[in-house]
Amino acid sequence: MKRLSSLLLLTLLAACGEQALYAKLDERQANDMVSALRLAGVPAQKNAREDGFEVLTGEADFARAVQILKAQGLPREDYDSLGKVFKREGFVSTPVEERARLMHALSQELSHTLTSIDGVLQARVTLVVPERHPLSDKVQPSSASVMIKHRPGLNIETLLPKVRALVVNSVEGLPYESVSVVAFAAEPTPVAPPIPETQATVPLVLAVTLGSASLGAAGWLGWRRRRAQNQLALEGGGHD
């Protein structure tokens, strides 16, 4: 049954003319996008390439598919980990470069952590941690700004204090009141407009016809193969 559903989906995409939405994706990104589109009623599939995966949909569904993925915050942004940022490449970094890389890595790690919260689609953290001057007693306070894009309906007010606490506890010397958080609700997932019956029937009938023809051809070839095997078995038994 699963193979039949996949065959019909491929046939439907072929009948409508498939078009690539995104390419050079990792498999997790491709799976998330295909799942979101299918849940919204848009036929989609992933295709493996040498440079990664691509996500395909029918030409007629292309514009709506783009809107759905945008509303879902897909594809997810790739964040740099501490290990990736500080990967040794044979060059000696200056203290200024090391500090800049550390701030970038911390911002990326925090952004990645926030996007793992249920309901958060995108997050970006910007840290400002002034360098301490050894000859000055005056300490400049650190600060952080957080931008969050979340699903509609999420109770963001209960989430904001937890977001601030997470950022404060991740950066040394960062006061709670110096963390600003701005949250935006994403656009609702677009609802498919009603399609005229005649317009919707043509691709469906074509897809079903092509799918039935494919299944019929596969069944006929299987029957011919079994018949040939039986004939050979009978001939072999006659010689004995």
DOMIZA-260708 format. One record per residue (C-alpha): residue in three letters; z, x negated, y. Coordinates in pm, whole numbers, plus 50000, padded with zeros to 5 digits. Layout:
BEGIN
ALAZXY;...
% end
This chain:
BEGIN
MET500005000050000;LYS500844971250235;ARG497494954850162;LEU495744988050224;SER497474992050563;SER496534956550661;LEU492924962550557;LEU492704994650760;LEU494234977151063;LEU491724948751039;THR488914973850999;LEU490084993651302;LEU490224962251516;ALA486794951751397;ALA485364986251471;CYS486784986251824;GLY485904949751894;GLU488894926151892;GLN489874904352186;ALA492454876452215;LEU495484884152432;TYR497214850252409;ALA496544817752225;LYS498354785052147;LEU501514803952050;ASP504074794351790;GLU504524818551500;ARG507764833351636;GLN506104842051967;ALA503114857151788;ASN505324877951557;ASP507364891351851;MET504234901552039;VAL502524918051741;SER505724937051657;ALA506134949652017;LEU502524961252035;ARG502574979151700;LEU505854996751786;ALA504135009052103;GLY501215022251898;VAL498724994851985;PRO496894978851688;ALA497394941051694;GLN497354911351461;LYS498004873951471;ASN495494847551371;ALA496314811451278;ARG494324784351455;GLU494464746451462;ASP496304746951797;GLY498734774851704;PHE498504812651674;GLU496594838151877;VAL497324875351915;LEU494384899451893;THR493934935951986;GLY491024959752034;GLU489014957852355;ALA489884994052437;ASP493624986052412;PHE493504952752596;ALA494744964452939;ARG497564985452793;ALA498574957152560;VAL498924933452857;GLN501144958853037;ILE503334963752730;LEU503834926552679;LYS504604921653048;ALA507214949553039;GLN508784933552730;GLY508874898952887;LEU506524884952623;PRO505644858652531;ARG509104843652568;GLU509334812252777;ASP509824779452593;TYR512974761952715;ASP513664724652697;SER516734714852497;LEU519044685852585;GLY517644666252292;LYS514084671552409;VAL514804662452771;PHE516664630652679;LYS514334619952401;ARG513914582252413;GLU510384571352497;GLY510894534152549;PHE511404535552927;VAL514624527853111;SER515544555953351;THR517294550953682;PRO520624568753749;VAL518834592953983;GLU516284601753713;GLU519014605853452;ARG520914629553681;ALA517804650053755;ARG517044652753384;LEU520634663353312;MET520484691253573;HIS517144702953436;ALA518454702553079;LEU521604722053172;SER519544748053359;GLN517194751753063;GLU520034754752811;LEU521784781453019;SER518554800753073;HIS517864800152699;THR521404811952622;LEU521114841152864;THR517814852952715;SER519524855552375;ILE521754883452511;ASP520614917452390;GLY518674935252664;VAL517884904052870;LEU514144897452879;GLN513974867253109;ALA516514844653276;ARG516354814953509;VAL519304793753619;THR519184769553913;LEU522054744853950;VAL523044725454259;VAL525614698554175;PRO526024673954466;GLU526524637754371;ARG529974624554449;HIS530024596054696;PRO532504568954590;LEU533504561054952;SER534064597055060;ASP537074619154992;LYS535114650255074;VAL533844667954762;GLN530864690954801;PRO531244721954582;SER528644729254319;SER526704761854316;ALA524424781154086;SER521954809554118;VAL520904831453826;MET517924854853803;ILE517864880253521;LYS515164904753422;HIS516504931153185;ARG515374961952996;PRO515654995353178;GLY518885013453096;LEU520974982153037;ASN524454984653193;ILE524024953153397;GLU527254957853595;THR529374950953288;LEU527224920853203;LEU527334902753540;PRO530964890053516;LYS530234876153168;VAL527124858553298;ARG529094842553581;ALA531854831753342;LEU529304816253107;VAL527704795753385;VAL531064785253534;ASN532364772853200;SER529174753153138;VAL529174732853461;GLU532054710153555;GLY533614717753893;LEU531644749753953;PRO533734776654130;TYR533354812454009;GLU532594825054359;SER529744799854395;VAL527674816454124;SER525234842754248;VAL523454865654004;VAL520454887254087;ALA519274912353827;PHE516004931653812;ALA515114959853575;ALA511764955553401;GLU509114982353426;PRO509305008353148;THR506955003052857;PRO503695021052942;VAL503115053252752;ALA499685058152603;PRO497655084052798;PRO496325113552598;ILE492915105452451;PRO490255132552425;GLU489895143852066;THR486235134252038;GLN486875100152193;ALA489775093051958;THR487995106051649;VAL484925083351660;PRO486705049651616;LEU489115064751364;VAL486335079751153;LEU484415047251175;ALA487475027151072;VAL488275050250782;THR484645050150670;LEU484435012350681;GLY487825009350511;SER486805033450237;ALA483535014850190;SER485404981850163;LEU487834996049909;GLY484975012349717;ALA483054979649704;ALA486134961049585;GLY486754987249316;TRP483114986549201;LEU483144948549175;GLY486374950248977;TRP484874976048741;ARG481764954848689;ARG483924924448617;ARG486054942948361;ARG482944957748200;ALA481374923248165;GLN484574909448013;ASN484744938147764;GLN481074933047673;LEU481674896147609;ALA484704904347396;LEU482684929147187;GLU479854904347139;GLY482314877347036;GLY483914900846783;GLY480484909746639;HIS479694873146572;ASP482944869346380;
% end
